[in-house]
Amino acid sequence: MTTDSPEEVTQLLLAWSDGDQAALDKLVPLVYEELHRLAHRYISRERPGNTLQTTALAHEAYLRLVDAKSVRWQNRAHFFAVAAQTMRRILVDLARARHNLKCGGGAQQVSLDEALVASPERGADMLALDEALGRLAALNPRQSLVVELRYFGGLTDEEVGEVVKISPRTVRSDWRLARVWLYRELSRGVDDDA
């Protein structure tokens, strides 16, 4: 992830957290491109026929982030981690709404190869992955957060470590273990359907 200056972004986030509205005005141009990139990453994984556009997702996430009055921003990595979580929630809510509209629904289970291993393929089932991440969070919240930040947020091992307050080596270990666990969970759903 790149913006003009991570230190400048962090300082503006801290000032904004302290109530400086002018800091928010300066912050938006520095983070907008990255928010748009995150949104594009999410949208590219959606099923064909998705009606939500990248810009709309970026704007919706921005509006929710601006309304998050209780958040005390730690730094740039923390901001983008929360932005990634917010975008994921928006898409999961949209997927649930679409699913509820269909009589009988029928969410399709997908393998981890399709949904998680940084595959550029479209069509990962957001609901199945969200449910699996929820189960992982109940067992190991840190591994679930690492997956969310790496896969959905696009953060590096170092950035994830900064947000979660663990070493990059621990991030890599959690990432490997979580991928295996998620693969097994997503495969179980596919095998049950067969």
Buried (B, 14 or more C-beta within 10 A) or exposed (E): BEBEEBEBBBBBBBBBBEEBEEBBEBBEEBBBBBBBBBBBBBBEBBEEEBEBEBEEBBBBBBEBBEEEEEBEBBBBBBBBBBBBBBBBEBBBEBBBEBBEEEEEEEBEBBBBEBBBEEBEEEBBBBBBBBBBBEEBBEEBEBBBBBBBBBBBBBBBBEBBBBBBEBEBEBBBBBBEBBBEBBBEBBBEBBEEEE
